[in-house]
C-alpha cells in the first residue's frame, strides 16, 4: 500500500478534516504513529480505515460500536468478517434503531395532531 502520510495528506485524501481525524484517533478508531518532532504519521491503510469509519457513522453507529466492529470489516463498503459477537451487536443496534423510529413516529403524530387543531395560522 501507499507509504506513511501526515495528517494533512490523510485529510486531503479522505475529505475528512484534521480535527475529525484526531477525534477518530482519540476514540480508538484510527491509529497514528509519531515522528520525533511529534507529528502524527498514518499508514497507507488509514485511508481505507477512515472511509470505513465514515460509512459506519453514516449508518448511525456510535463510535463505541464502530470501535468494536471495525476490526471485523474489510473493503470500504464495508463488508464484515463475522467475528464473534458482531452479528449480535448489530442486531441490538438495529432493534434500538427500530425503537427510535417508532418513538419518532409517535412524536410526529403528536405534532401533526397539534397542527390539525383549528386555530390561527
Buried (B, 14 or more C-beta within 10 A) or exposed (E): EEEBBBBEBBBEBBEBEBEBBBBBBEBEBBEBEEEEEEEBBBBEEBBBBBBBBBBBBEEEBEBEBBBBBBEBBEEBEBEBEEEEEBEEBBEEBEEEEEEEEEEEEEEEEEEEEEEEEEEEE
